[in-house]
């Protein structure tokens, strides 16, 4: 996979950072990933929103996302993944997207106790959950 390229998306009702890429599953099927970072005003933290699509634009069902993209083995899959990942209406686009619920973000980030960039640290924790890799230029040394 090539380096992630983020772009600002400016809409009438808000803005968000967006990254898209193609991902090859173990089965050989190629899917497109659409990853967004939005600020959650309630929890006052960044929030990761994402979706994966077939070549024809059809969203991939949650069970397939968990098994084939997030690569969570069935033996480890539990209600906890369903508690962390929700399927809600995207606050800016108004269509269904998955998001990693931000309720524990503040606690997790405080536990990291990093002096490095908050957003880079956050992205290294939350981005890896959906297959994002930090560009080499942003990796923490």
Secondary structure, DSSP 8 states (H G I E B T S, - for coil): ------EEEEETTEEEEEEEEEEE-TTS-EEEEEEEEEEETTTTEEEEEEEEE-TTS-B--HHHIIIIIS---TTT--HHHHHHEEEEE-TTT-SEEEEE-GGGHHHHHHHH--SS-HHHHHHHHHGGGGT----GGG---
